[in-house]
Amino acid sequence: MLEISEDGRTWVLSGPASSYAVHVTDRDELLHLHWGARIGLADAEALAVHPLPDYWAFESPLDGREEYPVEGGPRFTRPALSLRTAERRGTEWSFEGHDTGDGELRLRFRDGDLAVTLHYRMRPSADVVERWVTLENQGPDVEVLRADSATWTLPDRDTWRLSQLHGRWGAESRLTRSALTYGEKVIGSRRGHTSHQHLPWVALDTDATEERGEVYGCALGWSGSWRIAVAQLPDARVQITGGAGHDDSGLLRLGTGESYTTPVFAGLWSDGGFGGASRAWHAWQRDHVVPDADRDRPVLFNSWEATEFDISEEQQRALAERAAAMGVELFVVDDGWFGSRTSDRAGLGDWTPNPDRFPGGLKPLADQVHGLGMRFGIWVEPEMVNADSDLYRAHPDWVQYQAGRKRTEFRNQLVLNLAREDVQEYLWEQLDGLLSSAPIDYVKWDFNRCFSDAGWPDDPYPQRLWVDHVRALYALLDRLRAAHPGVAFESCSGGGGRIDLGVLARTDQVWTSDNTDPLDRLAIQHGFSQIHPARVMAAWVTDSPNAMLNQRASSLRFRFVSAMAGVLGVGGDLTRWTAEELAEAREWVGLYKEIRPVVQRGDLYRLRPPEGGLSAVQYVLGDETVVLAWLQAQRYGEPVPPLRLRGLDPTATYECPETGEVHRGAVLAHHGLRVGLRGDLDAAVVRLRRK
């Protein structure tokens, strides 16, 4: 809901439980009024009455109060907008008016020939505020040094605590919380992609718990380099500013008639604690971000850990038969099917099937996979190229590079300059042709190295490749999805290196981490769940001991229950599994299919964090609930404590279909549910249905 004052200078956007209010003064200063529990227009107008104090030499009354601080004038905080022309730097804007439409509020400002529009959207079913900015230039060239999507202003509190997700390859999305102190806390990526090191999300609270207390969260929808700065100003006010690009060295140049639209920076207020905030984020993404989120994702098998580069059509057929017998619904051929790709040293860029390995192309294998009752998928890494490839030999100038400098190779590969139109067209022709050549249902889209030599010697403004690469990636994915609507896409970047709201708007799921150790995954998935839903979180069951990282052995039960917390996949070498293991796996796959709607579309409750001992999560959808629990360690033979369930009707009774036990919702909420875990039973799945 949107309310507007009679003078057209105060606006209140409201969702089911919260409101967001801004005001433009007579001096055309755009001020933040309120973000929190729901208020009305009269309340916002009362807040707008209080005038700002006068300016003086060492402090600015705008700092900490301005809705979108620009560079220039009486301001000392970090600017969200920094511009440069041949004659001047900074912005001196005036308010032109507002308009509405398509569920948006648009506040229009002007600085000479440059129009600046601030966009706001708050959908009726959600408390998420979506914000972004559009710049339109009708004059001489303007260099955009910085154009953040939004600045968020928090209410006055005595203390704040900051939550963030940090990590590295194989250890992504780990949650950490710390006291916010004076100054700035800056997170982001200089790497050209979202990165394994930080997810573009922060949350602030004062004393929230998992189920109680106010939480303010912000998440950026951008898949390239980015920056979020959380600042506690000298007067203790807190602001969060974020957007595309990490440094202020220049995003792009706007010529006459050109425009730039920033990515969305979304904000959420919740008084339901960290769990309530997560459930609100998840519901909003399922409803408004993730494509086809009402369709449950299939159980997949991926061939990588079974074969790596030693791949053949016969071998894939054997794996497919075992996967189908297990109940798998989607069979994915990973790296090694194309060009001269017998190792990571060659072949990237040449997206045609290897004639020795697949003499008839991919269609015969895809047809067999379909005949087994499964869908068929492949792995690609379109943004990369090996020096040993037909593509690079023909077009060495198509990669990112600095003139006169050595071209750095990570994993023996270089980054294609996707900002180039000829590269974009080449990739479209290759991928469209590939998806038309065989009945392909799924594409695992990988990105296995960071930008390092991000140069473009022939371009008058090479700095633009940081932004234009991502915009071209989005355009290519959008074009492929439109041309091949039956194909699903997964975002992968050596695991969780490209997970954000921008890529989630164009893909069906994401690869959470290359680390498939089921114990490590509990912490990774716990952090991931702070912002993103289980519906997009791919998780695999692989061989034990875990050969990739730690040689840790784990039971098949523990591996399956860990992976069942998201979109279940299998990645082990099925030709080495025993008949007993294959039979047990089939039972787990069958159980997952039964609970899948609840896991992928239900409300998530984190009952116990993965900090040792007992860990558990709960999903609730309608009259059904599912509990997944893991016993990481048991000390001194102590009994496992009961799990207190959430989200249930306290007046209703719930039955476990496996045991026939009946429980009252109030008892489950207050006294808990015992799941019977012990040392030899290290993971459990419990289903409950309302009677």
C-alpha positions as semicolon CSV with decimal commas, in nm:
position;residue;x (nm);y (nm);z (nm)
1;M;0,000;0,000;0,000
2;L;0,120;0,352;-0,083
3;E;0,000;0,671;0,089
4;I;0,093;1,018;-0,038
5;S;0,048;1,351;0,137
6;E;-0,162;1,625;-0,023
7;D;0,143;1,837;-0,101
8;G;0,312;1,540;-0,272
9;R;0,621;1,550;-0,049
10;T;0,565;1,267;0,201
11;W;0,525;0,901;0,107
12;V;0,451;0,589;0,312
13;L;0,488;0,239;0,169
14;S;0,334;-0,034;0,384
15;G;0,336;-0,413;0,381
16;P;0,153;-0,656;0,608
17;A;0,350;-0,559;0,920
18;S;0,588;-0,275;0,835
19;S;0,610;0,068;0,678
20;Y;0,874;0,277;0,505
21;A;0,842;0,658;0,490
22;V;1,036;0,940;0,322
23;H;0,989;1,318;0,286
24;V;1,120;1,598;0,065
25;T;1,171;1,931;0,241
26;D;1,111;2,276;0,095
27;R;1,487;2,289;0,029
28;D;1,456;1,969;-0,184
29;E;1,634;1,760;0,078
30;L;1,518;1,398;0,067
31;L;1,496;1,274;0,425
32;H;1,436;0,932;0,570
33;L;1,147;0,930;0,821
34;H;1,070;0,574;0,926
35;W;1,147;0,208;0,869
36;G;0,989;-0,042;1,105
37;A;0,651;-0,133;1,250
38;R;0,353;-0,019;1,044
39;I;0,250;0,347;1,065
40;G;0,001;0,568;0,878
41;L;0,040;0,882;0,669
42;A;-0,051;1,106;0,965
43;D;0,232;0,953;1,166
44;A;0,478;1,016;0,885
45;E;0,364;1,376;0,842
46;A;0,415;1,431;1,215
47;L;0,772;1,301;1,182
48;A;0,831;1,535;0,886
49;V;0,738;1,846;1,086
50;H;1,062;1,857;1,282
51;P;1,305;2,086;1,095
52;L;1,670;2,005;1,046
53;P;1,915;2,204;1,256
54;D;2,126;2,468;1,083
55;Y;2,445;2,377;0,902
56;W;2,775;2,447;1,073
57;A;3,140;2,394;0,995
58;F;3,214;2,052;1,139
59;E;2,886;1,859;1,122
60;S;2,602;1,828;0,875
61;P;2,238;1,784;0,979
62;L;2,186;1,578;0,662
63;D;2,434;1,310;0,766
64;G;2,249;1,008;0,893
65;R;1,910;1,154;0,795
66;E;1,933;1,181;0,417
67;E;1,759;0,908;0,221
68;Y;2,011;0,891;-0,064
69;P;2,324;1,099;0,004
70;V;2,490;1,236;-0,308
71;E;2,840;1,375;-0,338
72;G;2,870;1,749;-0,294
73;G;2,723;2,020;-0,074
74;P;2,695;2,006;0,304
75;R;2,753;1,630;0,341
76;F;3,034;1,427;0,495
77;T;2,899;1,070;0,491
78;R;2,986;0,817;0,223
79;P;2,799;0,926;-0,093
80;A;2,569;0,681;-0,267
81;L;2,605;0,878;-0,592
82;S;2,933;1,016;-0,724
83;L;2,949;1,171;-1,074
84;R;3,208;1,354;-1,280
85;T;3,184;1,559;-1,599
86;A;3,449;1,747;-1,792
87;E;3,365;2,059;-1,587
88;R;3,271;1,947;-1,238
89;R;3,224;1,666;-0,990
90;G;2,933;1,591;-0,761
91;T;2,556;1,644;-0,771
92;E;2,336;1,942;-0,689
93;W;1,988;1,818;-0,756
94;S;1,637;1,957;-0,729
95;F;1,311;1,772;-0,676
96;E;1,091;1,753;-0,985
97;G;0,802;1,540;-0,860
98;H;0,686;1,185;-0,822
99;D;0,482;0,934;-1,016
100;T;0,348;0,584;-0,957
101;G;0,269;0,280;-1,166
102;D;0,337;-0,092;-1,194
103;G;0,348;-0,109;-0,816
104;E;0,631;0,144;-0,796
105;L;0,686;0,483;-0,640
106;R;0,929;0,695;-0,841
107;L;1,086;1,011;-0,697
108;R;1,231;1,230;-0,971
109;F;1,526;1,467;-0,928
110;R;1,734;1,664;-1,176
111;D;2,084;1,807;-1,192
112;G;2,110;1,998;-1,517
113;D;2,091;1,748;-1,803
114;L;2,096;1,448;-1,571
115;A;1,774;1,295;-1,439
116;V;1,796;1,082;-1,124
117;T;1,499;0,863;-1,035
118;L;1,474;0,674;-0,707
119;H;1,250;0,367;-0,733
120;Y;1,060;0,202;-0,446
121;R;0,840;-0,105;-0,447
122;M;0,670;-0,287;-0,159
123;R;0,450;-0,572;-0,269
124;P;0,119;-0,620;-0,081
125;S;0,212;-0,970;0,042
126;A;0,561;-0,889;0,170
127;D;0,749;-0,657;0,404
128;V;1,045;-0,637;0,166
129;V;1,121;-0,289;0,029
130;E;1,284;-0,306;-0,315
131;R;1,493;-0,003;-0,409
132;W;1,694;0,094;-0,715
133;V;1,803;0,404;-0,907
134;T;1,792;0,513;-1,271
135;L;2,024;0,773;-1,423
136;E;1,932;0,931;-1,758
137;N;2,170;1,169;-1,933
138;Q;2,061;1,420;-2,198
139;G;2,377;1,628;-2,199
140;P;2,754;1,589;-2,239
141;D;2,924;1,274;-2,116
142;V;2,891;1,191;-1,748
143;E;3,127;0,951;-1,576
144;V;2,950;0,749;-1,308
145;L;3,211;0,684;-1,042
146;R;2,960;0,537;-0,799
147;A;2,586;0,475;-0,817
148;D;2,464;0,273;-0,522
149;S;2,120;0,121;-0,530
150;A;2,009;0,254;-0,192
151;T;2,107;0,387;0,146
152;W;1,919;0,241;0,443
153;T;1,879;0,441;0,763
154;L;1,817;0,260;1,090
155;P;1,632;0,402;1,392
156;D;1,823;0,532;1,693
157;R;1,932;0,252;1,926
158;D;2,194;0,231;2,199
159;T;2,377;-0,065;2,042
160;W;2,366;-0,266;1,724
161;R;2,489;-0,612;1,631
162;L;2,592;-0,698;1,274
163;S;2,530;-1,036;1,108
164;Q;2,708;-1,130;0,786
165;L;2,797;-1,437;0,578
166;H;3,167;-1,488;0,511
167;G;3,382;-1,771;0,382
168;R;3,614;-1,902;0,115
169;W;3,610;-2,179;-0,143
170;G;3,478;-2,494;0,024
171;A;3,364;-2,302;0,331
172;E;3,104;-2,056;0,207
173;S;2,810;-1,884;0,377
174;R;2,934;-1,908;0,736
175;L;2,737;-1,690;0,973
176;T;2,913;-1,451;1,208
177;R;2,772;-1,187;1,443
178;S;2,963;-0,903;1,606
179;A;2,901;-0,574;1,782
180;L;2,886;-0,274;1,549
181;T;3,130;-0,001;1,648
182;Y;3,190;0,356;1,531
183;G;3,322;0,388;1,179
184;E;3,256;0,170;0,875
185;K;3,238;-0,202;0,819
186;V;3,279;-0,274;0,447
187;I;3,220;-0,611;0,280
188;G;3,212;-0,691;-0,087
189;S;3,392;-0,840;-0,384
190;R;3,665;-0,706;-0,612
191;R;3,665;-1,034;-0,805
192;G;3,413;-0,973;-1,086
193;H;3,158;-1,213;-0,937
194;T;2,965;-1,230;-0,611
195;S;3,249;-1,435;-0,454
196;H;3,295;-1,712;-0,199
197;Q;3,422;-1,459;0,056
198;H;3,098;-1,271;0,125
199;L;2,733;-1,299;0,031
200;P;2,575;-0,956;-0,039
201;W;2,356;-0,956;0,272
202;V;2,377;-0,800;0,616
203;A;2,139;-0,793;0,910
204;L;2,136;-0,570;1,218
205;D;1,966;-0,621;1,551
206;T;1,999;-0,515;1,913
207;D;1,895;-0,820;2,115
208;A;1,709;-1,052;1,877
209;T;1,690;-1,427;1,917
210;E;1,598;-1,687;1,658
211;E;1,224;-1,627;1,712
212;R;1,194;-1,287;1,884
213;G;1,311;-0,930;1,835
214;E;1,357;-0,670;1,563
215;V;1,588;-0,753;1,272
216;Y;1,677;-0,521;0,983
217;G;1,821;-0,697;0,678
218;C;1,949;-0,584;0,337
219;A;2,035;-0,797;0,032
220;L;2,181;-0,686;-0,302
221;G;2,082;-0,839;-0,636
222;W;2,409;-0,817;-0,828
223;S;2,636;-1,093;-0,962
224;G;2,952;-0,892;-1,021
225;S;3,180;-0,689;-0,798
226;W;2,987;-0,514;-0,522
227;R;3,017;-0,330;-0,193
228;I;2,804;-0,287;0,118
229;A;2,919;-0,036;0,379
230;V;2,764;-0,033;0,727
231;A;2,850;0,291;0,907
232;Q;2,793;0,402;1,263
233;L;2,822;0,779;1,241
234;P;2,958;1,012;1,513
235;D;2,607;1,076;1,651
236;A;2,552;0,694;1,671
237;R;2,313;0,686;1,374
238;V;2,358;0,386;1,145
239;Q;2,332;0,375;0,766
240;I;2,384;0,093;0,518
241;T;2,488;0,182;0,162
242;G;2,539;-0,069;-0,115
243;G;2,552;-0,130;-0,486
244;A;2,745;-0,257;-0,785
245;G;3,121;-0,207;-0,803
246;H;3,366;-0,218;-0,518
247;D;3,579;0,093;-0,565
248;D;3,496;0,447;-0,673
249;S;3,726;0,434;-0,975
250;G;3,439;0,439;-1,222
251;L;3,145;0,220;-1,318
252;L;3,059;0,347;-1,663
253;R;3,026;0,653;-1,883
254;L;2,687;0,786;-1,993
255;G;2,675;0,957;-2,329
256;T;2,391;1,173;-2,456
257;G;2,064;0,981;-2,444
258;E;2,208;0,691;-2,242
259;S;2,081;0,559;-1,911
260;Y;2,187;0,324;-1,633
261;T;1,969;0,131;-1,390
262;T;2,126;-0,003;-1,074
263;P;2,053;-0,350;-0,937
264;V;1,789;-0,388;-0,668
265;F;1,900;-0,348;-0,307
266;A;1,619;-0,498;-0,098
267;G;1,550;-0,431;0,269
268;L;1,337;-0,614;0,523
269;W;1,220;-0,533;0,876
270;S;1,088;-0,813;1,093
271;D;0,995;-0,837;1,459
272;G;1,004;-1,217;1,446
273;G;1,374;-1,258;1,520
274;F;1,627;-1,406;1,282
275;G;1,395;-1,695;1,197
276;G;1,103;-1,467;1,119
277;A;1,327;-1,253;0,898
278;S;1,453;-1,560;0,711
279;R;1,103;-1,692;0,650
280;A;0,999;-1,351;0,515
281;W;1,301;-1,341;0,281
282;H;1,230;-1,697;0,163
283;A;0,863;-1,632;0,092
284;W;0,942;-1,312;-0,101
285;Q;1,202;-1,490;-0,315
286;R;0,971;-1,781;-0,390
287;D;0,689;-1,542;-0,481
288;H;0,876;-1,269;-0,668
289;V;1,237;-1,361;-0,753
290;V;1,300;-1,730;-0,832
291;P;1,154;-1,852;-1,165
292;D;0,884;-2,118;-1,137
293;A;0,936;-2,149;-0,762
294;D;0,602;-2,325;-0,726
295;R;0,751;-2,623;-0,913
296;D;0,953;-2,860;-0,696
297;R;1,305;-2,926;-0,817
298;P;1,387;-3,284;-0,921
299;V;1,635;-3,522;-0,759
300;L;1,948;-3,514;-0,975
301;F;2,258;-3,721;-1,035
302;N;2,578;-3,540;-1,141
303;S;2,865;-3,736;-1,293
304;W;3,160;-3,519;-1,184
305;E;3,280;-3,695;-0,871
306;A;3,224;-4,034;-1,036
307;T;3,425;-3,963;-1,351
308;E;3,592;-3,619;-1,345
309;F;3,745;-3,579;-1,695
310;D;3,765;-3,952;-1,772
311;I;3,435;-3,956;-1,952
312;S;3,272;-4,169;-2,221
313;E;2,924;-4,230;-2,352
314;E;2,926;-4,594;-2,236
315;Q;3,031;-4,494;-1,887
316;Q;2,757;-4,232;-1,868
317;R;2,499;-4,486;-1,982
318;A;2,602;-4,722;-1,701
319;L;2,573;-4,444;-1,444
320;A;2,237;-4,340;-1,586
321;E;2,094;-4,688;-1,549
322;R;2,199;-4,706;-1,183
323;A;2,072;-4,353;-1,117
324;A;1,733;-4,433;-1,270
325;A;1,703;-4,750;-1,063
326;M;1,766;-4,538;-0,754
327;G;1,475;-4,308;-0,842
328;V;1,679;-4,013;-0,973
329;E;1,479;-3,776;-1,195
330;L;1,752;-3,570;-1,366
331;F;2,085;-3,702;-1,501
332;V;2,360;-3,442;-1,553
333;V;2,680;-3,494;-1,753
334;D;2,943;-3,267;-1,599
335;D;3,273;-3,134;-1,736
336;G;3,456;-3,325;-2,011
337;W;3,194;-3,387;-2,282
338;F;3,307;-3,116;-2,530
339;G;3,594;-3,009;-2,751
340;S;3,939;-3,140;-2,652
341;R;3,842;-3,136;-2,285
342;T;4,037;-3,428;-2,140
343;S;4,173;-3,215;-1,853
344;D;4,130;-2,859;-1,727
345;R;4,402;-2,743;-1,968
346;A;4,203;-2,741;-2,293
347;G;3,865;-2,713;-2,460
348;L;3,682;-2,433;-2,281
349;G;3,513;-2,219;-2,543
350;D;3,454;-2,501;-2,793
351;W;3,097;-2,604;-2,709
352;T;3,052;-2,902;-2,938
353;P;3,053;-3,267;-2,825
354;N;3,388;-3,446;-2,835
355;P;3,359;-3,677;-3,141
356;D;3,569;-3,953;-2,981
357;R;3,364;-3,961;-2,663
358;F;3,023;-3,885;-2,814
359;P;3,044;-3,984;-3,183
360;G;2,673;-3,923;-3,236
361;G;2,664;-3,604;-3,032
362;L;2,468;-3,577;-2,711
363;K;2,133;-3,681;-2,853
364;P;2,176;-4,062;-2,826
365;L;2,267;-4,036;-2,457
366;A;1,991;-3,784;-2,392
367;D;1,739;-4,011;-2,562
368;Q;1,845;-4,304;-2,348
369;V;1,825;-4,093;-2,031
370;H;1,474;-3,987;-2,129
371;G;1,389;-4,348;-2,201
372;L;1,491;-4,433;-1,845
373;G;1,236;-4,180;-1,719
374;M;1,484;-3,904;-1,633
375;R;1,553;-3,558;-1,763
376;F;1,893;-3,481;-1,917
377;G;2,138;-3,205;-1,825
378;I;2,488;-3,082;-1,908
379;W;2,765;-2,868;-1,758
380;V;2,897;-2,554;-1,930
381;E;3,130;-2,266;-1,843
382;P;3,052;-2,014;-2,118
383;E;3,232;-1,709;-1,975
384;M;3,571;-1,882;-1,981
385;V;3,821;-2,003;-2,239
386;N;4,137;-2,214;-2,237
387;A;4,439;-2,089;-2,428
388;D;4,441;-2,437;-2,580
389;S;4,112;-2,406;-2,766
390;D;3,994;-2,330;-3,115
391;L;3,814;-2,022;-2,985
392;Y;4,123;-1,864;-2,829
393;R;4,343;-1,944;-3,126
394;A;4,093;-1,764;-3,349
395;H;4,019;-1,472;-3,115
396;P;4,293;-1,408;-2,856
397;D;4,166;-1,050;-2,825
398;W;3,828;-1,170;-2,692
399;V;3,957;-1,220;-2,336
400;Q;4,006;-0,966;-2,061
401;Y;4,369;-0,851;-2,065
402;Q;4,596;-0,555;-2,003
403;A;4,812;-0,446;-2,296
404;G;5,178;-0,535;-2,246
405;R;5,107;-0,754;-1,942
406;K;5,112;-1,128;-1,893
407;R;4,768;-1,287;-1,915
408;T;4,709;-1,454;-1,580
409;E;4,561;-1,801;-1,591
410;F;4,374;-1,957;-1,299
411;R;4,275;-2,321;-1,348
412;N;4,447;-2,284;-1,687
413;Q;4,175;-2,053;-1,813
414;L;4,111;-1,692;-1,907
415;V;3,795;-1,481;-1,875
416;L;3,611;-1,392;-2,193
417;N;3,524;-1,025;-2,222
418;L;3,149;-1,068;-2,221
419;A;3,105;-0,691;-2,251
420;R;3,199;-0,727;-2,620
421;E;2,902;-0,765;-2,852
422;D;3,085;-1,015;-3,075
423;V;3,153;-1,238;-2,773
424;Q;2,790;-1,213;-2,668
425;E;2,672;-1,315;-3,014
426;Y;2,921;-1,603;-3,034
427;L;2,801;-1,744;-2,701
428;W;2,438;-1,706;-2,801
429;E;2,497;-1,898;-3,126
430;Q;2,696;-2,171;-2,950
431;L;2,454;-2,223;-2,661
432;D;2,135;-2,185;-2,862
433;G;2,271;-2,437;-3,111
434;L;2,372;-2,674;-2,832
435;L;2,030;-2,661;-2,666
436;S;1,866;-2,715;-3,005
437;S;2,087;-3,011;-3,097
438;A;1,959;-3,253;-2,831
439;P;1,672;-3,279;-2,582
440;I;1,855;-3,098;-2,301
441;D;1,646;-3,010;-1,996
442;Y;1,902;-2,859;-1,759
443;V;2,222;-2,654;-1,771
444;K;2,474;-2,628;-1,487
445;W;2,637;-2,290;-1,562
446;D;2,978;-2,264;-1,396
447;F;3,227;-1,979;-1,339
448;N;3,559;-2,113;-1,210
449;R;3,788;-1,815;-1,168
450;C;3,787;-1,449;-1,065
451;F;3,870;-1,145;-1,275
452;S;4,241;-1,059;-1,252
453;D;4,348;-0,875;-1,569
454;A;4,023;-0,687;-1,623
455;G;4,135;-0,481;-1,920
456;W;3,999;-0,394;-2,263
457;P;4,275;-0,213;-2,454
458;D;4,067;-0,120;-2,759
459;D;3,776;0,040;-2,573
460;P;3,763;0,415;-2,496
461;Y;3,627;0,339;-2,145
462;P;3,753;-0,013;-2,056
463;Q;3,640;0,021;-1,694
464;R;3,284;-0,046;-1,807
465;L;3,353;-0,416;-1,856
466;W;3,300;-0,477;-1,480
467;V;2,935;-0,375;-1,513
468;D;2,873;-0,469;-1,874
469;H;2,998;-0,825;-1,824
470;V;2,723;-0,887;-1,569
471;R;2,457;-0,710;-1,774
472;A;2,554;-0,923;-2,075
473;L;2,540;-1,240;-1,862
474;Y;2,188;-1,150;-1,749
475;A;2,083;-1,071;-2,107
476;L;2,223;-1,402;-2,234
477;L;2,047;-1,603;-1,964
478;D;1,722;-1,416;-2,028
479;R;1,751;-1,478;-2,403
480;L;1,824;-1,849;-2,358
481;R;1,537;-1,895;-2,114
482;A;1,299;-1,725;-2,355
483;A;1,415;-1,937;-2,650
484;H;1,422;-2,262;-2,448
485;P;1,152;-2,228;-2,182
486;G;1,173;-2,593;-2,085
487;V;1,538;-2,573;-1,982
488;A;1,628;-2,515;-1,616
489;F;1,953;-2,343;-1,516
490;E;2,176;-2,381;-1,213
491;S;2,423;-2,112;-1,108
492;C;2,761;-2,246;-1,000
493;S;3,092;-2,072;-0,940
494;G;3,329;-2,331;-0,802
495;G;3,050;-2,389;-0,552
496;G;2,894;-2,083;-0,389
497;G;3,087;-1,809;-0,568
498;R;2,788;-1,657;-0,747
499;I;2,482;-1,658;-0,521
500;D;2,274;-1,342;-0,504
501;L;1,928;-1,211;-0,584
502;G;2,035;-1,107;-0,934
503;V;2,138;-1,452;-1,054
504;L;1,852;-1,615;-0,860
505;A;1,606;-1,417;-1,071
506;R;1,738;-1,606;-1,376
507;T;1,824;-1,953;-1,247
508;D;1,628;-2,234;-1,086
509;Q;1,879;-2,332;-0,820
510;V;2,238;-2,267;-0,709
511;W;2,529;-2,492;-0,622
512;T;2,591;-2,409;-0,257
513;S;2,949;-2,532;-0,220
514;D;3,198;-2,772;-0,375
515;N;3,235;-2,907;-0,022
516;T;3,002;-3,208;-0,007
517;D;3,112;-3,328;0,336
518;P;2,775;-3,366;0,513
519;L;2,896;-3,233;0,848
520;D;3,060;-2,924;0,697
521;R;2,747;-2,871;0,490
522;L;2,531;-2,826;0,801
523;A;2,711;-2,499;0,886
524;I;2,716;-2,385;0,522
525;Q;2,344;-2,455;0,485
526;H;2,269;-2,284;0,817
527;G;2,428;-1,964;0,691
528;F;2,271;-1,992;0,348
529;S;1,927;-2,024;0,508
530;Q;1,958;-1,684;0,674
531;I;1,862;-1,525;0,343
532;H;1,788;-1,788;0,074
533;P;1,522;-2,065;0,067
534;A;1,576;-2,442;0,055
535;R;1,402;-2,439;-0,286
536;V;1,723;-2,311;-0,451
537;M;1,989;-2,482;-0,234
538;A;2,142;-2,777;-0,421
539;A;2,301;-3,041;-0,198
540;W;2,462;-3,371;-0,296
541;V;2,523;-3,712;-0,145
542;T;2,877;-3,819;-0,242
543;D;3,111;-4,102;-0,158
544;S;3,257;-4,172;0,185
545;P;3,524;-4,107;0,298
546;N;3,501;-3,758;0,150
547;A;3,797;-3,768;-0,089
548;M;3,781;-3,406;-0,201
549;L;3,853;-3,225;0,125
550;N;3,897;-3,410;0,451
551;Q;3,878;-3,791;0,417
552;R;3,604;-3,794;0,682
553;A;3,383;-4,102;0,683
554;S;3,009;-4,067;0,733
555;S;2,709;-4,295;0,716
556;L;2,485;-4,301;0,411
557;R;2,201;-4,199;0,644
558;F;2,385;-3,887;0,761
559;R;2,483;-3,793;0,406
560;F;2,127;-3,824;0,277
561;V;1,955;-3,643;0,563
562;S;2,208;-3,358;0,535
563;A;2,142;-3,322;0,160
564;M;1,764;-3,355;0,203
565;A;1,761;-3,012;0,370
566;G;1,761;-2,855;0,023
567;V;1,737;-2,977;-0,338
568;L;1,860;-3,334;-0,316
569;G;2,128;-3,457;-0,553
570;V;2,362;-3,756;-0,577
571;G;2,721;-3,723;-0,695
572;G;2,902;-4,043;-0,599
573;D;3,040;-4,318;-0,821
574;L;2,736;-4,543;-0,831
575;T;2,930;-4,821;-1,006
576;R;3,123;-4,868;-0,681
577;W;2,823;-4,863;-0,447
578;T;2,718;-5,200;-0,307
579;A;2,378;-5,350;-0,367
580;E;2,290;-5,271;-0,006
581;E;2,392;-4,907;-0,047
582;L;2,194;-4,870;-0,369
583;A;1,887;-5,020;-0,203
584;E;1,917;-4,791;0,097
585;A;1,971;-4,492;-0,130
586;R;1,654;-4,575;-0,323
587;E;1,459;-4,567;0,005
588;W;1,603;-4,226;0,095
589;V;1,523;-4,087;-0,251
590;G;1,169;-4,216;-0,220
591;L;1,129;-4,057;0,122
592;Y;1,267;-3,726;-0,006
593;K;1,013;-3,719;-0,288
594;E;0,738;-3,755;-0,028
595;I;0,867;-3,469;0,192
596;R;0,999;-3,253;-0,096
597;P;0,702;-3,013;-0,119
598;V;0,734;-2,934;0,251
599;V;1,113;-2,888;0,238
600;Q;1,127;-2,683;-0,082
601;R;0,816;-2,468;-0,026
602;G;0,757;-2,475;0,347
603;D;0,843;-2,224;0,620
604;L;1,182;-2,299;0,776
605;Y;1,244;-2,308;1,152
606;R;1,604;-2,353;1,266
607;L;1,549;-2,554;1,583
608;R;1,913;-2,602;1,683
609;P;2,220;-2,453;1,511
610;P;2,507;-2,678;1,393
611;E;2,740;-2,596;1,680
612;G;2,809;-2,949;1,800
613;G;2,584;-3,205;1,958
614;L;2,231;-3,203;1,823
615;S;2,136;-2,992;1,518
616;A;1,790;-2,974;1,361
617;V;1,568;-2,784;1,120
618;Q;1,191;-2,795;1,072
619;Y;0,974;-2,716;0,770
620;V;0,602;-2,638;0,787
621;L;0,364;-2,633;0,489
622;G;-0,008;-2,631;0,557
623;D;-0,097;-2,927;0,777
624;E;0,237;-3,103;0,731
625;T;0,569;-3,061;0,906
626;V;0,907;-3,227;0,855
627;V;1,197;-3,235;1,102
628;L;1,553;-3,318;0,995
629;A;1,793;-3,382;1,282
630;W;2,162;-3,470;1,306
631;L;2,361;-3,596;1,602
632;Q;2,710;-3,456;1,547
633;A;2,845;-3,572;1,882
634;Q;2,718;-3,729;2,203
635;R;2,906;-3,673;2,527
636;Y;2,920;-3,908;2,825
637;G;2,618;-4,103;2,702
638;E;2,388;-3,810;2,779
639;P;2,036;-3,847;2,634
640;V;1,954;-3,638;2,330
641;P;1,726;-3,349;2,436
642;P;1,380;-3,314;2,281
643;L;1,325;-3,070;1,998
644;R;1,069;-2,798;2,057
645;L;0,881;-2,755;1,732
646;R;0,754;-2,427;1,592
647;G;0,484;-2,306;1,356
648;L;0,220;-2,556;1,467
649;D;-0,139;-2,505;1,579
650;P;-0,124;-2,554;1,959
651;T;-0,488;-2,671;1,964
652;A;-0,441;-2,938;1,695
653;T;-0,310;-3,294;1,713
654;Y;-0,035;-3,423;1,485
655;E;0,033;-3,783;1,385
656;C;0,358;-3,943;1,275
657;P;0,271;-4,168;0,977
658;E;0,565;-4,402;1,038
659;T;0,500;-4,474;1,408
660;G;0,134;-4,381;1,447
661;E;0,224;-4,166;1,748
662;V;-0,009;-3,872;1,812
663;H;0,107;-3,542;1,966
664;R;-0,062;-3,221;2,067
665;G;0,072;-2,909;1,897
666;A;0,106;-2,735;2,233
667;V;0,310;-3,024;2,372
668;L;0,543;-3,020;2,071
669;A;0,592;-2,645;2,109
670;H;0,656;-2,647;2,484
671;H;0,795;-2,990;2,571
672;G;0,931;-3,098;2,237
673;L;0,965;-3,411;2,029
674;R;1,220;-3,686;2,090
675;V;1,372;-3,813;1,767
676;G;1,552;-4,115;1,913
677;L;1,903;-4,029;1,794
678;R;2,202;-4,210;1,938
679;G;2,554;-4,289;1,834
680;D;2,455;-4,554;1,578
681;L;2,158;-4,353;1,453
682;D;2,322;-4,021;1,366
683;A;2,046;-3,857;1,160
684;A;1,669;-3,872;1,147
685;V;1,369;-3,759;0,943
686;V;1,039;-3,714;1,124
687;R;0,711;-3,638;0,947
688;L;0,398;-3,510;1,119
689;R;0,053;-3,453;0,972
690;R;-0,232;-3,267;1,131
691;K;-0,520;-3,501;1,213
